[in-house]
């Protein structure tokens, strides 16, 4: 994959922004993820050259933290909480139902690029378990019967 010049320039500008920080890597990766959407190897190589940090170190950070991604995410990222409270209240069943209806496994993105499905450890919504969040919007006490309507709500947004 070859990056467009604009993307390369944007990545270099982000690196330059934090070059005087004592530990710039997390700041750079966070901003690049926000701007570019994910952090593939080609992007890691640019960061490596700009910050003089080995690609292996960058790759280790990107793969360690779940909020960084090596692959593009869908327009709508569905995070299903499977932390203890949500799990006990059926969070795994909610995750399985999304997986079945979207025909993807957790960590995958639908072919149309619309949805990415993730299982999350805890979203801090234990009192409203089982909970999900889609691009930051939290859905409380999700029932299996709600899931087709939730998916359709986002598909309808694409038609507007």
N, CA and C atoms as a LAMMPS dump frame, in Angstrom:
ITEM: TIMESTEP
0
ITEM: NUMBER OF ATOMS
480
ITEM: BOX BOUNDS ff ff ff
-5.0000000000000000e+02 5.0000000000000000e+02
-5.0000000000000000e+02 5.0000000000000000e+02
-5.0000000000000000e+02 5.0000000000000000e+02
ITEM: ATOMS id mol type element x y z
1 1 1 N 0.852 -1.183 0
2 1 2 C 0 0 0
3 1 3 C 0.897 1.246 0
4 2 1 N 0.564 2.174 -0.81
5 2 2 C 1.332 3.42 -0.895
6 2 3 C 0.473 4.55 -0.35
7 3 1 N 1.029 5.286 0.593
8 3 2 C 0.294 6.389 1.206
9 3 3 C 0.317 7.616 0.308
10 4 1 N -0.776 8.34 0.298
11 4 2 C -0.823 9.609 -0.442
12 4 3 C 0.104 10.627 0.225
13 5 1 N 0.605 11.541 -0.558
14 5 2 C 1.519 12.565 -0.055
15 5 3 C 0.883 13.352 1.088
16 6 1 N -0.414 13.659 0.986
17 6 2 C -1.106 14.412 2.031
18 6 3 C -1.076 13.655 3.357
19 7 1 N -1.258 12.332 3.284
20 7 2 C -1.248 11.516 4.5
21 7 3 C 0.143 11.51 5.118
22 8 1 N 1.161 11.349 4.293
23 8 2 C 2.539 11.348 4.782
24 8 3 C 2.863 12.694 5.429
25 9 1 N 2.474 13.773 4.781
26 9 2 C 2.724 15.115 5.325
27 9 3 C 2.015 15.307 6.663
28 10 1 N 0.782 14.817 6.757
29 10 2 C 0.014 14.94 7.994
30 10 3 C 0.696 14.16 9.118
31 11 1 N 1.182 12.958 8.836
32 11 2 C 1.85 12.137 9.849
33 11 3 C 3.143 12.817 10.301
34 12 1 N 3.89 13.35 9.352
35 12 2 C 5.14 14.05 9.697
36 12 3 C 4.857 15.297 10.53
37 13 1 N 3.789 16.004 10.21
38 13 2 C 3.43 17.208 10.972
39 13 3 C 3.077 16.846 12.412
40 14 1 N 2.349 15.746 12.596
41 14 2 C 2.001 15.301 13.948
42 14 3 C 3.273 14.934 14.712
43 15 1 N 4.183 14.219 14.067
44 15 2 C 5.452 13.854 14.717
45 15 3 C 6.226 15.108 15.114
46 16 1 N 6.263 16.08 14.222
47 16 2 C 6.985 17.323 14.478
48 16 3 C 6.38 18.095 15.659
49 17 1 N 5.066 18.023 15.784
50 17 2 C 4.338 18.707 16.849
51 17 3 C 4.809 18.258 18.236
52 18 1 N 5.189 16.989 18.357
53 18 2 C 5.548 16.419 19.662
54 18 3 C 7.031 16.087 19.799
55 19 1 N 7.861 16.513 18.856
56 19 2 C 9.271 16.101 18.853
57 19 3 C 10.035 16.539 20.099
58 20 1 N 9.607 17.606 20.762
59 20 2 C 10.309 18.089 21.952
60 20 3 C 9.793 17.476 23.252
61 21 1 N 8.771 16.632 23.15
62 21 2 C 8.245 15.953 24.335
63 21 3 C 9.231 14.855 24.762
64 22 1 N 9.346 14.596 26.069
65 22 2 C 10.271 13.55 26.504
66 22 3 C 9.881 12.151 26.014
67 23 1 N 8.595 11.871 25.922
68 23 2 C 8.104 10.577 25.429
69 23 3 C 6.953 10.84 24.462
70 24 1 N 7.276 11.123 23.208
71 24 2 C 6.245 11.57 22.275
72 24 3 C 5.383 10.467 21.653
73 25 1 N 5.777 9.205 21.776
74 25 2 C 5.135 8.148 20.99
75 25 3 C 3.629 8.036 21.205
76 26 1 N 3.173 7.99 22.452
77 26 2 C 1.732 7.835 22.7
78 26 3 C 0.944 9.024 22.161
79 27 1 N 1.495 10.224 22.306
80 27 2 C 0.826 11.426 21.791
81 27 3 C 0.712 11.361 20.269
82 28 1 N 1.807 10.972 19.628
83 28 2 C 1.815 10.87 18.167
84 28 3 C 0.843 9.798 17.701
85 29 1 N 0.916 8.611 18.303
86 29 2 C 0.024 7.526 17.891
87 29 3 C -1.444 7.897 18.088
88 30 1 N -1.75 8.55 19.192
89 30 2 C -3.126 8.957 19.466
90 30 3 C -3.637 9.926 18.397
91 31 1 N -2.828 10.935 18.071
92 31 2 C -3.243 11.91 17.053
93 31 3 C -3.329 11.287 15.672
94 32 1 N -2.383 10.42 15.346
95 32 2 C -2.415 9.754 14.035
96 32 3 C -3.658 8.873 13.928
97 33 1 N -3.977 8.142 14.998
98 33 2 C -5.178 7.292 14.988
99 33 3 C -6.422 8.151 14.758
100 34 1 N -6.494 9.325 15.426
101 34 2 C -7.655 10.21 15.258
102 34 3 C -7.758 10.719 13.818
103 35 1 N -6.645 11.099 13.251
104 35 2 C -6.632 11.689 11.909
105 35 3 C -6.727 10.655 10.797
106 36 1 N -5.979 9.57 10.935
107 36 2 C -5.846 8.592 9.854
108 36 3 C -6.828 7.435 10.01
109 37 1 N -7.256 7.186 11.249
110 37 2 C -8.245 6.14 11.494
111 37 3 C -7.654 4.822 11.956
112 38 1 N -6.408 4.575 11.598
113 38 2 C -5.724 3.356 12.029
114 38 3 C -4.229 3.553 11.815
115 39 1 N -3.42 2.575 12.249
116 39 2 C -1.971 2.752 12.219
117 39 3 C -1.318 1.524 11.569
118 40 1 N -1.391 1.429 10.237
119 40 2 C -0.772 0.298 9.549
120 40 3 C 0.758 0.409 9.567
121 41 1 N 1.426 -0.635 9.128
122 41 2 C 2.882 -0.69 9.146
123 41 3 C 3.521 0.478 8.396
124 42 1 N 2.946 0.87 7.269
125 42 2 C 3.503 1.985 6.493
126 42 3 C 3.531 3.275 7.318
127 43 1 N 2.511 3.482 8.101
128 43 2 C 2.436 4.664 8.964
129 43 3 C 3.446 4.536 10.108
130 44 1 N 3.571 3.341 10.667
131 44 2 C 4.54 3.114 11.733
132 44 3 C 5.969 3.383 11.245
133 45 1 N 6.253 3.042 9.992
134 45 2 C 7.589 3.279 9.43
135 45 3 C 7.891 4.778 9.338
136 46 1 N 6.903 5.568 8.962
137 46 2 C 7.093 7.028 8.904
138 46 3 C 7.353 7.564 10.304
139 47 1 N 6.547 7.125 11.271
140 47 2 C 6.726 7.565 12.653
141 47 3 C 8.117 7.162 13.154
142 48 1 N 8.531 5.953 12.82
143 48 2 C 9.848 5.463 13.213
144 48 3 C 10.951 6.383 12.695
145 49 1 N 10.869 6.738 11.43
146 49 2 C 11.872 7.621 10.825
147 49 3 C 11.847 9.011 11.448
148 50 1 N 10.669 9.523 11.713
149 50 2 C 10.54 10.88 12.244
150 50 3 C 10.977 10.984 13.7
151 51 1 N 10.674 9.961 14.504
152 51 2 C 10.973 10.017 15.934
153 51 3 C 12.233 9.241 16.319
154 52 1 N 12.808 8.547 15.329
155 52 2 C 13.999 7.731 15.584
156 52 3 C 13.718 6.671 16.666
157 53 1 N 12.575 6.008 16.506
158 53 2 C 12.156 4.924 17.395
159 53 3 C 12.011 3.688 16.515
160 54 1 N 12.561 2.532 16.927
161 54 2 C 12.431 1.334 16.095
162 54 3 C 10.968 0.96 15.821
163 55 1 N 10.709 0.498 14.607
164 55 2 C 9.352 0.074 14.24
165 55 3 C 8.862 -1.012 15.19
166 56 1 N 9.756 -1.884 15.625
167 56 2 C 9.343 -2.961 16.54
168 56 3 C 8.782 -2.399 17.847
169 57 1 N 9.346 -1.298 18.333
170 57 2 C 8.821 -0.666 19.553
171 57 3 C 7.443 -0.061 19.298
172 58 1 N 7.295 0.579 18.156
173 58 2 C 6.012 1.197 17.803
174 58 3 C 4.945 0.119 17.639
175 59 1 N 5.285 -0.943 16.927
176 59 2 C 4.354 -2.052 16.719
177 59 3 C 3.926 -2.646 18.065
178 60 1 N 4.877 -2.78 18.983
179 60 2 C 4.555 -3.305 20.316
180 60 3 C 3.53 -2.457 21.043
181 61 1 N 3.661 -1.145 20.933
182 61 2 C 2.707 -0.233 21.58
183 61 3 C 1.345 -0.312 20.89
184 62 1 N 1.346 -0.292 19.56
185 62 2 C 0.087 -0.316 18.799
186 62 3 C -0.695 -1.593 19.077
187 63 1 N 0.005 -2.721 19.189
188 63 2 C -0.697 -3.991 19.418
189 63 3 C -1.028 -4.231 20.884
190 64 1 N -0.352 -3.536 21.799
191 64 2 C -0.631 -3.712 23.22
192 64 3 C -1.918 -2.999 23.635
193 65 1 N -2.101 -1.77 23.161
194 65 2 C -3.26 -0.972 23.568
195 65 3 C -4.417 -1.191 22.61
196 66 1 N -5.568 -1.555 23.171
197 66 2 C -6.721 -1.911 22.336
198 66 3 C -7.326 -0.727 21.596
199 67 1 N -7.033 0.508 22.023
200 67 2 C -7.621 1.66 21.342
201 67 3 C -6.872 2.018 20.066
202 68 1 N -5.731 1.388 19.821
203 68 2 C -5.04 1.556 18.545
204 68 3 C -5.431 0.398 17.634
205 69 1 N -5.428 0.65 16.338
206 69 2 C -5.831 -0.381 15.394
207 69 3 C -4.857 -0.459 14.225
208 70 1 N -4.567 -1.679 13.8
209 70 2 C -3.72 -1.908 12.627
210 70 3 C -4.541 -1.919 11.341
211 71 1 N -5.842 -2.007 11.48
212 71 2 C -6.728 -2.074 10.316
213 71 3 C -7.791 -0.984 10.406
214 72 1 N -8.358 -0.599 9.264
215 72 2 C -9.388 0.446 9.306
216 72 3 C -10.608 -0.003 10.11
217 73 1 N -11.181 0.937 10.821
218 73 2 C -12.417 0.68 11.572
219 73 3 C -13.604 1.101 10.72
220 74 1 N -14.763 0.547 11.027
221 74 2 C -15.977 0.938 10.335
222 74 3 C -16.412 2.338 10.75
223 75 1 N -17.356 2.88 10.009
224 75 2 C -17.882 4.203 10.338
225 75 3 C -18.497 4.189 11.731
226 76 1 N -19.122 3.076 12.092
227 76 2 C -19.741 2.941 13.414
228 76 3 C -19.053 1.793 14.148
229 77 1 N -18.411 2.118 15.252
230 77 2 C -17.725 1.11 16.054
231 77 3 C -18.651 0.727 17.204
232 78 1 N -19.08 -0.521 17.178
233 78 2 C -19.989 -1.049 18.193
234 78 3 C -19.134 -1.726 19.258
235 79 1 N -19.128 -1.149 20.444
236 79 2 C -18.403 -1.731 21.57
237 79 3 C -19.39 -2.365 22.522
238 80 1 N -19.318 -3.674 22.643
239 80 2 C -20.216 -4.397 23.548
240 80 3 C -19.438 -4.693 24.818
241 81 1 N -19.958 -4.225 25.934
242 81 2 C -19.288 -4.454 27.208
243 81 3 C -19.472 -5.914 27.623
244 82 1 N -18.343 -6.544 27.91
245 82 2 C -18.39 -7.905 28.449
246 82 3 C -17.611 -7.968 29.77
247 83 1 N -17.561 -6.81 30.442
248 83 2 C -17.018 -6.77 31.798
249 83 3 C -17.942 -7.566 32.708
250 84 1 N -17.554 -7.754 33.935
251 84 2 C -18.262 -8.663 34.841
252 84 3 C -19.761 -8.391 34.936
253 85 1 N -20.154 -7.153 35.237
254 85 2 C -21.588 -6.858 35.414
255 85 3 C -22.358 -7.089 34.119
256 86 1 N -21.809 -6.629 33.018
257 86 2 C -22.496 -6.806 31.731
258 86 3 C -22.52 -8.277 31.319
259 87 1 N -21.427 -8.975 31.569
260 87 2 C -21.371 -10.395 31.231
261 87 3 C -22.454 -11.169 31.977
262 88 1 N -22.562 -10.903 33.278
263 88 2 C -23.557 -11.591 34.11
264 88 3 C -24.974 -11.29 33.625
265 89 1 N -25.191 -10.082 33.115
266 89 2 C -26.525 -9.674 32.646
267 89 3 C -26.759 -10.014 31.167
268 90 1 N -25.839 -10.754 30.542
269 90 2 C -26.07 -11.202 29.162
270 90 3 C -25.245 -10.495 28.105
271 91 1 N -24.186 -9.817 28.498
272 91 2 C -23.351 -9.092 27.538
273 91 3 C -22.782 -9.975 26.438
274 92 1 N -22.381 -11.195 26.796
275 92 2 C -21.84 -12.104 25.772
276 92 3 C -22.912 -12.46 24.75
277 93 1 N -24.15 -12.646 25.206
278 93 2 C -25.246 -12.943 24.282
279 93 3 C -25.496 -11.766 23.336
280 94 1 N -25.358 -10.543 23.862
281 94 2 C -25.515 -9.336 23.044
282 94 3 C -24.413 -9.296 21.992
283 95 1 N -23.18 -9.554 22.411
284 95 2 C -22.057 -9.583 21.469
285 95 3 C -22.281 -10.646 20.395
286 96 1 N -22.719 -11.819 20.81
287 96 2 C -22.966 -12.916 19.853
288 96 3 C -24.065 -12.556 18.857
289 97 1 N -25.099 -11.855 19.318
290 97 2 C -26.21 -11.476 18.431
291 97 3 C -25.745 -10.444 17.4
292 98 1 N -24.979 -9.439 17.835
293 98 2 C -24.418 -8.484 16.879
294 98 3 C -23.557 -9.216 15.861
295 99 1 N -22.746 -10.136 16.329
296 99 2 C -21.862 -10.906 15.464
297 99 3 C -22.664 -11.696 14.426
298 100 1 N -23.726 -12.325 14.88
299 100 2 C -24.587 -13.115 13.988
300 100 3 C -25.253 -12.223 12.935
301 101 1 N -25.841 -11.114 13.364
302 101 2 C -26.58 -10.256 12.444
303 101 3 C -25.667 -9.508 11.47
304 102 1 N -24.483 -9.113 11.934
305 102 2 C -23.557 -8.377 11.072
306 102 3 C -22.643 -9.304 10.276
307 103 1 N -22.673 -10.593 10.648
308 103 2 C -21.853 -11.61 9.981
309 103 3 C -20.355 -11.308 10.08
310 104 1 N -19.948 -10.823 11.261
311 104 2 C -18.537 -10.58 11.555
312 104 3 C -18.241 -11.022 12.984
313 105 1 N -16.982 -11.275 13.248
314 105 2 C -16.545 -11.619 14.598
315 105 3 C -16.03 -10.361 15.278
316 106 1 N -15.954 -10.375 16.606
317 106 2 C -15.357 -9.232 17.299
318 106 3 C -13.959 -8.928 16.748
319 107 1 N -13.712 -7.639 16.56
320 107 2 C -12.446 -7.209 15.987
321 107 3 C -12.493 -7.047 14.48
322 108 1 N -13.603 -7.446 13.863
323 108 2 C -13.732 -7.357 12.403
324 108 3 C -14.652 -6.207 12
325 109 1 N -14.568 -5.867 10.717
326 109 2 C -15.38 -4.801 10.128
327 109 3 C -16.201 -5.39 8.994
328 110 1 N -17.447 -4.941 8.868
329 110 2 C -18.299 -5.426 7.783
330 110 3 C -17.705 -5.032 6.437
331 111 1 N -18.003 -5.82 5.415
332 111 2 C -17.463 -5.585 4.07
333 111 3 C -17.782 -4.195 3.543
334 112 1 N -18.946 -3.657 3.914
335 112 2 C -19.326 -2.327 3.428
336 112 3 C -18.64 -1.2 4.204
337 113 1 N -17.838 -1.562 5.222
338 113 2 C -17.108 -0.562 5.995
339 113 3 C -17.973 0.214 6.968
340 114 1 N -19.187 -0.248 7.173
341 114 2 C -20.115 0.494 8.023
342 114 3 C -19.912 0.209 9.515
343 115 1 N -19.715 -1.069 9.869
344 115 2 C -19.653 -1.449 11.277
345 115 3 C -18.369 -2.197 11.617
346 116 1 N -17.826 -1.874 12.789
347 116 2 C -16.772 -2.677 13.411
348 116 3 C -17.341 -3.136 14.744
349 117 1 N -17.1 -4.387 15.086
350 117 2 C -17.614 -4.957 16.328
351 117 3 C -16.448 -5.231 17.275
352 118 1 N -16.561 -4.73 18.502
353 118 2 C -15.528 -4.957 19.512
354 118 3 C -16.163 -5.402 20.815
355 119 1 N -15.504 -6.323 21.487
356 119 2 C -15.871 -6.692 22.849
357 119 3 C -15.001 -5.874 23.786
358 120 1 N -15.621 -5.154 24.713
359 120 2 C -14.884 -4.276 25.622
360 120 3 C -14.913 -4.837 27.034
361 121 1 N -13.845 -4.628 27.767
362 121 2 C -13.749 -5.157 29.135
363 121 3 C -14.689 -4.453 30.1
364 122 1 N -14.774 -3.157 30.049
365 122 2 C -15.696 -2.423 30.923
366 122 3 C -15.839 -1.011 30.378
367 123 1 N -17.056 -0.534 30.295
368 123 2 C -17.266 0.843 29.834
369 123 3 C -17.763 1.733 30.973
370 124 1 N -17.753 1.199 32.189
371 124 2 C -18.148 1.986 33.352
372 124 3 C -19.641 2.215 33.448
373 125 1 N -20.416 1.305 32.879
374 125 2 C -21.873 1.447 32.887
375 125 3 C -22.516 0.252 33.594
376 126 1 N -21.896 -0.188 34.668
377 126 2 C -22.323 -1.41 35.352
378 126 3 C -23.774 -1.357 35.839
379 127 1 N -24.242 -0.171 36.22
380 127 2 C -25.603 -0.024 36.727
381 127 3 C -26.673 -0.151 35.656
382 128 1 N -26.255 -0.107 34.386
383 128 2 C -27.224 -0.199 33.28
384 128 3 C -26.889 -1.378 32.364
385 129 1 N -26.3 -2.405 32.959
386 129 2 C -25.874 -3.59 32.211
387 129 3 C -27.066 -4.386 31.689
388 130 1 N -26.886 -5.058 30.537
389 130 2 C -25.731 -5.003 29.64
390 130 3 C -25.78 -3.744 28.781
391 131 1 N -24.614 -3.149 28.604
392 131 2 C -24.537 -1.887 27.873
393 131 3 C -23.626 -2.027 26.654
394 132 1 N -23.916 -1.197 25.664
395 132 2 C -23.051 -1.1 24.494
396 132 3 C -22.8 0.386 24.247
397 133 1 N -21.784 0.664 23.458
398 133 2 C -21.604 2.032 22.992
399 133 3 C -21.276 1.984 21.507
400 134 1 N -21.821 2.942 20.807
401 134 2 C -21.561 3.077 19.379
402 134 3 C -21.056 4.491 19.163
403 135 1 N -19.795 4.588 18.765
404 135 2 C -19.139 5.886 18.581
405 135 3 C -19.37 6.803 19.782
406 136 1 N -19.313 6.23 20.975
407 136 2 C -19.43 7.019 22.198
408 136 3 C -20.833 7.105 22.769
409 137 1 N -21.867 6.817 21.976
410 137 2 C -23.241 6.848 22.485
411 137 3 C -23.525 5.53 23.208
412 138 1 N -23.955 5.64 24.465
413 138 2 C -24.197 4.455 25.292
414 138 3 C -25.664 4.036 25.199
415 139 1 N -25.86 2.738 25.027
416 139 2 C -27.199 2.14 25.014
417 139 3 C -27.314 1.282 26.269
418 140 1 N -28.272 1.602 27.171
419 140 2 C -28.395 0.86 28.428
420 140 3 C -29.311 -0.36 28.301
421 141 1 N -29.07 -1.324 29.177
422 141 2 C -29.943 -2.5 29.328
423 141 3 C -30.396 -3.069 27.985
424 142 1 N -29.447 -3.373 27.135
425 142 2 C -29.738 -3.847 25.782
426 142 3 C -30.304 -5.26 25.83
427 143 1 N -31.429 -5.424 25.152
428 143 2 C -32.06 -6.74 25.019
429 143 3 C -31.764 -7.274 23.614
430 144 1 N -31.761 -8.579 23.474
431 144 2 C -31.479 -9.179 22.168
432 144 3 C -32.45 -8.675 21.107
433 145 1 N -33.708 -8.446 21.5
434 145 2 C -34.716 -7.96 20.552
435 145 3 C -34.426 -6.532 20.083
436 146 1 N -33.629 -5.769 20.848
437 146 2 C -33.292 -4.387 20.472
438 146 3 C -32.243 -4.322 19.358
439 147 1 N -31.445 -5.344 19.229
440 147 2 C -30.261 -5.288 18.381
441 147 3 C -30.574 -5.052 16.898
442 148 1 N -31.557 -5.747 16.302
443 148 2 C -31.857 -5.435 14.895
444 148 3 C -32.274 -3.981 14.685
445 149 1 N -33.016 -3.423 15.645
446 149 2 C -33.44 -2.019 15.537
447 149 3 C -32.249 -1.068 15.646
448 150 1 N -31.308 -1.394 16.53
449 150 2 C -30.122 -0.561 16.696
450 150 3 C -29.302 -0.558 15.404
451 151 1 N -29.101 -1.724 14.832
452 151 2 C -28.346 -1.812 13.57
453 151 3 C -29.061 -1.026 12.48
454 152 1 N -30.367 -1.185 12.391
455 152 2 C -31.139 -0.494 11.355
456 152 3 C -31.081 1.021 11.524
457 153 1 N -31.062 1.481 12.766
458 153 2 C -30.958 2.917 13.05
459 153 3 C -29.713 3.503 12.357
460 154 1 N -28.607 2.792 12.418
461 154 2 C -27.37 3.288 11.807
462 154 3 C -27.363 3.094 10.293
463 155 1 N -28.004 2.051 9.82
464 155 2 C -28.122 1.876 8.361
465 155 3 C -28.991 2.971 7.772
466 156 1 N -30.058 3.353 8.507
467 156 2 C -30.926 4.436 8.052
468 156 3 C -30.188 5.764 7.978
469 157 1 N -29.255 5.988 8.904
470 157 2 C -28.46 7.218 8.879
471 157 3 C -27.683 7.346 7.585
472 158 1 N -27.295 6.235 7.031
473 158 2 C -26.519 6.244 5.784
474 158 3 C -27.389 6.61 4.591
475 159 1 N -28.688 6.416 4.723
476 159 2 C -29.625 6.711 3.636
477 159 3 C -30.043 8.18 3.609
478 160 1 N -29.797 8.887 4.72
479 160 2 C -30.232 10.287 4.812
480 160 3 C -29.42 11.183 3.913
